[in-house]
Amino acid sequence: MELRDEGDFNTGFVTKRLYWCLIKNITAMSEQKILMTVPDVTPEEMMFLVNGTKGLTENQLDQFLFLYNGKRRKSQEVMLMALVGFLGIAGIQRFMVKQIGMGIIFFLTVGFCGVGTIVDLINHRSLTETYNQQMAIETLQMVRMYNKA
């Protein structure tokens, strides 16, 4: 059997292959950690979180998930607060997703005479998804800034 020089091997291919296997493994581990840590995660939210947390160390991912779980809202909570709007306290769902101006307008107009509350009941998932994405971005920025210092 004849020995080859290092130049005979395609090290670029081996390195790329190893890199992609490693990345795939890390992504699978982060997906599992997100699924175990974040309750009732939707597929859209999962994809957003996996893409956003690429490149984080395991410690940074733990910090992110801890902080994100404290800020995250469930769509059922937003829907429940929209239903409370029919009892005369309209706009609580808007306060929950940090839309303070709209919450005040809903409160003063009794949910735009009920029409806005009905619209929020229909769109409670998109309200929640938008809010959760904003909180994920904010939390990622905090984790990255904290670990740079």
C-alpha positions as a Markdown table, in Angstrom:
| # | Residue | x | y | z |
|---|---|---|---|---|
| 1 | Met | 0.0 | 0.0 | 0.0 |
| 2 | Glu | 1.3 | 3.4 | -1.0 |
| 3 | Leu | 1.3 | 6.4 | 1.4 |
| 4 | Arg | 0.0 | 9.7 | 0.0 |
| 5 | Asp | 1.2 | 13.2 | 0.7 |
| 6 | Glu | -1.1 | 15.5 | 2.6 |
| 7 | Gly | -1.6 | 17.4 | -0.7 |
| 8 | Asp | -3.3 | 14.3 | -2.2 |
| 9 | Phe | -6.3 | 14.5 | 0.2 |
| 10 | Asn | -9.1 | 16.9 | -0.5 |
| 11 | Thr | -9.0 | 18.4 | 3.0 |
| 12 | Gly | -11.4 | 21.2 | 2.0 |
| 13 | Phe | -14.2 | 18.7 | 1.3 |
| 14 | Val | -13.5 | 16.8 | 4.6 |
| 15 | Thr | -13.4 | 20.1 | 6.6 |
| 16 | Lys | -16.6 | 21.3 | 5.0 |
| 17 | Arg | -18.3 | 18.0 | 5.6 |
| 18 | Leu | -17.2 | 17.9 | 9.3 |
| 19 | Tyr | -18.3 | 21.5 | 9.7 |
| 20 | Trp | -21.8 | 20.9 | 8.4 |
| 21 | Cys | -22.2 | 17.8 | 10.5 |
| 22 | Leu | -21.1 | 19.8 | 13.5 |
| 23 | Ile | -23.5 | 22.6 | 12.7 |
| 24 | Lys | -26.4 | 20.2 | 12.1 |
| 25 | Asn | -25.7 | 18.6 | 15.5 |
| 26 | Ile | -25.6 | 21.9 | 17.3 |
| 27 | Thr | -28.8 | 23.0 | 15.5 |
| 28 | Ala | -30.5 | 19.7 | 16.6 |
| 29 | Met | -29.3 | 20.2 | 20.2 |
| 30 | Ser | -30.6 | 23.8 | 20.2 |
| 31 | Glu | -33.9 | 22.7 | 18.7 |
| 32 | Gln | -34.3 | 20.1 | 21.4 |
| 33 | Lys | -33.4 | 22.6 | 24.2 |
| 34 | Ile | -35.9 | 25.1 | 22.8 |
| 35 | Leu | -38.6 | 22.5 | 22.6 |
| 36 | Met | -38.0 | 21.4 | 26.2 |
| 37 | Thr | -37.7 | 24.9 | 27.6 |
| 38 | Val | -40.4 | 26.9 | 25.7 |
| 39 | Pro | -43.9 | 25.6 | 26.3 |
| 40 | Asp | -46.5 | 25.6 | 23.5 |
| 41 | Val | -44.0 | 26.8 | 20.8 |
| 42 | Thr | -45.5 | 27.2 | 17.3 |
| 43 | Pro | -43.6 | 26.0 | 14.3 |
| 44 | Glu | -43.1 | 29.6 | 13.0 |
| 45 | Glu | -41.8 | 30.6 | 16.4 |
| 46 | Met | -39.5 | 27.6 | 16.5 |
| 47 | Met | -37.9 | 28.4 | 13.2 |
| 48 | Phe | -37.5 | 32.1 | 14.2 |
| 49 | Leu | -35.8 | 31.0 | 17.5 |
| 50 | Val | -33.5 | 28.4 | 15.8 |
| 51 | Asn | -32.4 | 30.9 | 13.2 |
| 52 | Gly | -31.9 | 33.7 | 15.8 |
| 53 | Thr | -29.9 | 31.5 | 18.2 |
| 54 | Lys | -27.4 | 30.3 | 15.6 |
| 55 | Gly | -23.9 | 31.0 | 16.8 |
| 56 | Leu | -24.7 | 31.2 | 20.5 |
| 57 | Thr | -22.7 | 29.1 | 22.9 |
| 58 | Glu | -24.6 | 26.7 | 25.2 |
| 59 | Asn | -24.3 | 29.1 | 28.1 |
| 60 | Gln | -25.6 | 32.0 | 26.0 |
| 61 | Leu | -28.5 | 29.8 | 24.7 |
| 62 | Asp | -29.4 | 28.9 | 28.3 |
| 63 | Gln | -29.4 | 32.6 | 29.3 |
| 64 | Phe | -31.5 | 33.5 | 26.2 |
| 65 | Leu | -34.1 | 30.8 | 26.9 |
| 66 | Phe | -34.3 | 31.8 | 30.6 |
| 67 | Leu | -34.9 | 35.5 | 29.8 |
| 68 | Tyr | -37.1 | 34.8 | 26.8 |
| 69 | Asn | -39.5 | 32.6 | 28.8 |
| 70 | Gly | -40.1 | 35.4 | 31.2 |
| 71 | Lys | -41.0 | 37.8 | 28.4 |
| 72 | Arg | -42.9 | 35.5 | 26.1 |
| 73 | Arg | -46.7 | 35.5 | 25.8 |
| 74 | Lys | -49.0 | 32.6 | 25.0 |
| 75 | Ser | -51.7 | 33.2 | 22.3 |
| 76 | Gln | -54.3 | 31.8 | 24.7 |
| 77 | Glu | -53.5 | 34.5 | 27.3 |
| 78 | Val | -53.9 | 37.2 | 24.6 |
| 79 | Met | -57.2 | 35.6 | 23.5 |
| 80 | Leu | -58.5 | 35.4 | 27.0 |
| 81 | Met | -57.7 | 39.1 | 27.6 |
| 82 | Ala | -59.5 | 40.0 | 24.4 |
| 83 | Leu | -62.5 | 38.2 | 25.6 |
| 84 | Val | -62.4 | 40.2 | 28.8 |
| 85 | Gly | -62.8 | 43.2 | 26.6 |
| 86 | Phe | -66.5 | 42.2 | 26.1 |
| 87 | Leu | -67.0 | 42.7 | 29.8 |
| 88 | Gly | -66.1 | 46.4 | 29.5 |
| 89 | Ile | -62.4 | 46.4 | 30.1 |
| 90 | Ala | -61.3 | 46.5 | 26.5 |
| 91 | Gly | -57.6 | 46.8 | 25.5 |
| 92 | Ile | -55.9 | 44.6 | 28.1 |
| 93 | Gln | -54.6 | 42.4 | 25.3 |
| 94 | Arg | -52.9 | 45.4 | 23.7 |
| 95 | Phe | -51.3 | 46.3 | 26.9 |
| 96 | Met | -50.0 | 42.8 | 27.2 |
| 97 | Val | -48.2 | 43.0 | 23.9 |
| 98 | Lys | -46.7 | 46.4 | 24.7 |
| 99 | Gln | -49.0 | 48.4 | 22.4 |
| 100 | Ile | -49.8 | 51.0 | 25.0 |
| 101 | Gly | -51.3 | 53.6 | 22.7 |
| 102 | Met | -53.7 | 51.1 | 21.1 |
| 103 | Gly | -54.6 | 49.8 | 24.6 |
| 104 | Ile | -55.6 | 53.3 | 25.8 |
| 105 | Ile | -57.6 | 53.9 | 22.6 |
| 106 | Phe | -59.4 | 50.5 | 23.0 |
| 107 | Phe | -60.1 | 51.3 | 26.7 |
| 108 | Leu | -61.5 | 54.7 | 25.9 |
| 109 | Thr | -63.6 | 53.6 | 23.0 |
| 110 | Val | -64.7 | 50.2 | 24.6 |
| 111 | Gly | -62.7 | 48.3 | 22.0 |
| 112 | Phe | -63.8 | 50.5 | 19.1 |
| 113 | Cys | -67.4 | 49.7 | 20.1 |
| 114 | Gly | -66.6 | 46.0 | 20.2 |
| 115 | Val | -65.4 | 45.7 | 16.6 |
| 116 | Gly | -61.7 | 46.1 | 17.4 |
| 117 | Thr | -62.1 | 43.5 | 20.1 |
| 118 | Ile | -63.6 | 41.0 | 17.6 |
| 119 | Val | -60.7 | 41.7 | 15.2 |
| 120 | Asp | -58.2 | 41.1 | 18.0 |
| 121 | Leu | -60.0 | 37.8 | 18.8 |
| 122 | Ile | -59.5 | 36.7 | 15.3 |
| 123 | Asn | -55.9 | 38.0 | 15.0 |
| 124 | His | -54.7 | 37.0 | 18.5 |
| 125 | Arg | -52.1 | 34.6 | 17.1 |
| 126 | Ser | -50.5 | 37.2 | 14.9 |
| 127 | Leu | -50.5 | 39.7 | 17.7 |
| 128 | Thr | -48.7 | 37.2 | 19.9 |
| 129 | Glu | -46.3 | 36.1 | 17.3 |
| 130 | Thr | -45.2 | 39.7 | 16.5 |
| 131 | Tyr | -44.8 | 40.4 | 20.2 |
| 132 | Asn | -42.8 | 37.2 | 20.8 |
| 133 | Gln | -40.5 | 37.9 | 17.8 |
| 134 | Gln | -39.8 | 41.4 | 19.2 |
| 135 | Met | -39.0 | 40.0 | 22.6 |
| 136 | Ala | -36.7 | 37.3 | 21.1 |
| 137 | Ile | -34.8 | 40.0 | 19.2 |
| 138 | Glu | -34.5 | 42.2 | 22.3 |
| 139 | Thr | -33.4 | 39.2 | 24.4 |
| 140 | Leu | -30.8 | 38.1 | 21.9 |
| 141 | Gln | -29.3 | 41.6 | 21.9 |
| 142 | Met | -29.2 | 41.6 | 25.7 |
| 143 | Val | -27.4 | 38.2 | 25.8 |
| 144 | Arg | -24.9 | 39.2 | 23.1 |
| 145 | Met | -24.1 | 42.5 | 24.8 |
| 146 | Tyr | -23.8 | 41.0 | 28.2 |
| 147 | Asn | -21.3 | 38.3 | 26.9 |
| 148 | Lys | -19.2 | 40.9 | 25.1 |
| 149 | Ala | -18.5 | 42.8 | 28.3 |
